[in-house]
């Protein structure tokens, strides 16, 4: 077996993207698939604070694999996230093992001492997963660190009366708060509070056994992230809850729209409630109000995907009540670079 592994440029992306879509369709047809623009921007416009690489693998001139490496530059600078993908027809021949060895060496060259990877996995409450990915990383010495569940909301199945009841019940618990909504970059009077809430993610969300330090999010980082999403053709829809007495943003959630994504897919991103303002059902309020805003902004949305740690019972309960249903399970794995 003779493999040619090259650092991919845009000149390689016709082959790379076609292979990416083939693998995605074979492994998890329900999952949102990056648009070609987002796929290209991974190479041309990395997210701020990240070093990213994509490698295309050919055998006798035929594309058979992809390697993706992400290495944070601001926090967690000892970590590399690695994704190895092999064409369905080329599996069970040792290609994945060779590609992982190559990727681990790149992580070592980048000064990384820990590797994180993600696979489909059997998680309680989810449909059974294909076992190959989990078995592969176990064979490489990885330990399970954080089980997660992807849930999807099929818009055609949304029970509007149920959402209205949920919202009314939640508002009864939230006197003294009001909703604020925006697209893209938050206004100057909100951006510092958005940065504060964003920076709480690794503190407040269950992280299992993952060894990650919280991000030090600033207003500038929020602006840079939104600019990077816009370059990818994505539009973010935001809803927050403002505590009227203090004027502070007490809760915040985001849905990401991508008109280039197939089949009307959208993605539910972060939802956070400031610990000082919990107990008022603000998570329910901002998620339902944001769903309505996203649907008004893009009536073609057919399905929204969200991801939660399996242990995040609070957020899961809101999602389930809204109509999100388990679609697939995942595991984040970690081990030291060898």
JOLIN-V768805 format. One record per residue. RES is the residue in three letters. PHI is phi in whole degrees, -180 to 180 (999 if undefined). PSI is psi in radians with two decimals (NA if undefined). Layout:
res=[RES	RES]
phi=[PHI	PHI]
psi=[PSI	PSI]
This chain:
res=[UNK	UNK	UNK	UNK	UNK	UNK	UNK	UNK	UNK	UNK	UNK	UNK	UNK	UNK	UNK	UNK	UNK	UNK	UNK	UNK	UNK	UNK	UNK	UNK	UNK	UNK	UNK	UNK	UNK	UNK	UNK	UNK	UNK	UNK	UNK	UNK	UNK	UNK	UNK	UNK	UNK	UNK	UNK	UNK	UNK	UNK	UNK	UNK	UNK	UNK	UNK	UNK	UNK	UNK	UNK	UNK	UNK	UNK	UNK	UNK	UNK	UNK	UNK	UNK	UNK	UNK	UNK	UNK	UNK	UNK	UNK	UNK	UNK	UNK	UNK	UNK	UNK	UNK	UNK	UNK	UNK	UNK	UNK	UNK	UNK	UNK	UNK	UNK	UNK	UNK	UNK	UNK	UNK	UNK	UNK	UNK	UNK	UNK	UNK	UNK	UNK	UNK	UNK	UNK	UNK	UNK	UNK	UNK	UNK	UNK	UNK	UNK	UNK	UNK	UNK	UNK	UNK	UNK	UNK	UNK	UNK	UNK	UNK	UNK	UNK	UNK	UNK	UNK	UNK	UNK	UNK	UNK	UNK	UNK	UNK	UNK	UNK	UNK	UNK	UNK	UNK	UNK	UNK	UNK	UNK	UNK	UNK	UNK	UNK	UNK	UNK	UNK	UNK	UNK	UNK	UNK	UNK	UNK	UNK	UNK	UNK	UNK	UNK	UNK	UNK	UNK	UNK	UNK	UNK	UNK	UNK	UNK	UNK	UNK	UNK	UNK	UNK	UNK	UNK	UNK	UNK	UNK	UNK	UNK	UNK	UNK	UNK	UNK	UNK	UNK	UNK	UNK	UNK	UNK	UNK	UNK	UNK	UNK	UNK	UNK	UNK	UNK	UNK	UNK	UNK	UNK	UNK	UNK	UNK	UNK	UNK	UNK	UNK	UNK	UNK	UNK	UNK	UNK	UNK	UNK	UNK	UNK	UNK	UNK	UNK	UNK	UNK	UNK	UNK	UNK	UNK	UNK	UNK	UNK	UNK	UNK	UNK	UNK	UNK	UNK	UNK	UNK	UNK	UNK	UNK	UNK	UNK	UNK	UNK	UNK	UNK	UNK	UNK	UNK	UNK	UNK	UNK	UNK	UNK	UNK	UNK	UNK	UNK	UNK	UNK	UNK	UNK	UNK	UNK	UNK	UNK	UNK	UNK	UNK	UNK	UNK	UNK	UNK	UNK	UNK	UNK	UNK	UNK	UNK	UNK	UNK	UNK	UNK	UNK	UNK	UNK	UNK	UNK	UNK	UNK	UNK	UNK	UNK	UNK	UNK	UNK	UNK	UNK	UNK	UNK	UNK	UNK	UNK	UNK	UNK	UNK	UNK	UNK	UNK	UNK	UNK	UNK	UNK	UNK	UNK	UNK	UNK	UNK	UNK	UNK	UNK	UNK	UNK	UNK	UNK	UNK	UNK	UNK	UNK	UNK	UNK	UNK	UNK]
phi=[999	-122	-108	-109	-110	-127	-69	-73	-119	-59	-64	-94	-78	-61	-67	-66	-71	-60	-66	-56	-68	-62	-67	-61	-66	-75	-89	-157	-65	-81	-75	-61	-114	-52	-69	-61	-63	-64	-62	-66	-68	-57	-92	-87	-139	-57	-61	-55	79	-131	-98	-129	-139	-125	-118	-102	-116	-121	-126	54	85	-98	-65	-129	-165	-136	-124	-120	-128	-123	-133	-61	-112	-111	-121	53	-76	-96	-111	-125	-99	-121	-128	-112	-125	-124	-55	-53	-76	-106	-82	67	-126	89	-65	-59	-64	-67	-68	-65	-60	-63	-66	-64	-64	-64	-61	-64	-63	-84	80	-91	-117	-132	-123	-118	-140	-127	-133	-63	-158	-76	-128	-52	92	-115	-58	-58	-101	-63	-83	-62	-63	-65	-64	-63	-71	-62	-65	-91	94	-77	-113	-65	-122	-151	-76	-135	-131	-92	-121	-130	-108	-87	-61	-63	-98	-64	-94	-64	-64	-64	-62	-64	-64	-58	-67	-63	-63	-68	-63	-64	-98	-128	-66	88	-124	-138	-91	-131	-135	-161	-118	69	-70	-68	-69	-60	-78	-113	-66	-67	-70	-61	-61	-62	-66	-59	-70	-85	-54	-71	-87	-96	-81	-59	-117	58	-100	-63	-103	-132	-91	-61	-80	-96	-80	-120	-59	-62	-66	-62	-62	-64	-64	-64	-61	-67	-66	-64	-58	-81	81	-95	-128	-99	-115	-124	-134	-128	-116	-99	-79	-66	-65	-96	77	-88	-76	-99	-153	-161	-144	-140	-117	-106	-103	-140	-63	-87	-78	-69	61	64	-80	-137	-128	-83	-95	-63	-135	-140	-121	-57	-53	-72	-124	-78	94	-114	58	-67	-59	-63	-61	-69	-69	-69	-63	-72	-59	-63	-65	-63	-67	-68	-71	-139	-64	-84	-58	-114	-154	-120	-108	-133	-127	-139	-58	-60	-88	-85	-61	-61	-70	-62	-63	-66	-60	-63	-64	-75	117	-66	-129	-57	-116	-160	-104	-139	-133	-93	-116	-147	-163	-76	-65	-111]
psi=[2.15	1.98	2.45	1.96	2.11	2.56	2.04	2.44	3.12	-0.48	-0.41	-0.09	-0.34	-0.85	-0.76	-0.74	-0.67	-0.75	-0.74	-0.80	-0.66	-0.79	-0.75	-0.74	-0.61	-0.66	-0.64	1.37	-0.28	-0.34	2.55	2.45	2.27	2.46	2.88	-0.66	-0.79	-0.68	-0.78	-0.70	-0.37	-0.58	-0.75	-0.51	1.27	2.63	2.54	2.42	0.26	2.41	2.22	2.53	2.49	2.32	2.34	2.38	2.21	2.59	2.04	0.68	-0.15	2.27	2.19	-0.12	2.83	2.53	2.28	2.30	2.26	2.26	1.89	2.56	-0.17	-0.90	2.91	0.76	0.05	0.00	2.46	2.35	2.22	2.36	2.12	2.20	2.32	2.38	2.45	-0.69	-0.20	0.18	2.92	0.48	0.15	0.04	-0.77	-0.71	-0.73	-0.68	-0.67	-0.71	-0.70	-0.80	-0.68	-0.66	-0.68	-0.70	-0.71	-0.76	-0.50	0.07	0.36	2.54	-0.16	2.57	2.38	2.41	2.83	2.36	2.84	2.59	2.75	2.08	2.38	2.32	-0.01	2.74	2.62	2.48	2.70	2.29	-0.18	-0.76	-0.80	-0.72	-0.65	-0.86	-0.54	-0.69	-0.37	0.04	0.20	2.63	2.46	2.38	-0.65	1.87	2.43	2.77	2.27	2.30	2.65	2.48	2.03	2.03	-0.64	-0.36	0.04	2.30	1.71	-0.66	-0.66	-0.77	-0.68	-0.72	-0.78	-0.74	-0.75	-0.76	-0.68	-0.76	-0.51	-0.37	0.02	0.85	2.54	0.18	2.68	2.74	2.47	2.45	2.63	2.95	2.44	-2.36	2.29	2.75	2.87	-0.52	-0.17	-0.36	-0.60	-0.65	-0.65	-0.78	-0.73	-0.83	-0.75	-0.72	-0.21	-0.13	-0.91	-0.25	-0.68	-0.60	2.52	2.31	0.07	-2.30	0.16	2.37	1.47	2.45	2.61	2.61	2.51	1.43	2.33	2.94	-0.70	-0.69	-0.63	-0.80	-0.77	-0.69	-0.77	-0.68	-0.71	-0.66	-0.70	-0.70	-0.57	0.03	0.22	2.65	2.19	2.42	2.17	2.49	2.36	2.87	2.13	2.30	1.97	-0.61	-0.73	-0.35	0.11	2.59	2.05	-0.35	2.73	2.45	2.78	2.38	2.38	2.16	2.44	1.77	-0.31	-0.13	2.53	2.64	0.56	0.55	2.48	2.89	2.19	2.03	-2.43	2.49	2.17	2.49	2.25	2.28	-0.53	-0.17	0.35	2.79	0.06	0.19	0.59	-0.56	-0.76	-0.79	-0.89	-0.59	-0.74	-0.78	-0.62	-0.63	-0.77	-0.75	-0.74	-0.73	-0.64	-0.64	-0.64	1.56	-0.17	-0.08	2.23	-0.44	2.37	2.29	2.40	2.73	2.36	2.58	2.43	-0.40	-0.02	1.23	-0.63	-0.91	-0.63	-0.69	-0.68	-0.82	-0.79	-0.73	-0.56	-0.32	0.01	2.44	2.55	2.35	-0.75	2.74	2.68	2.79	2.32	2.26	2.69	2.69	2.95	2.62	2.43	NA]
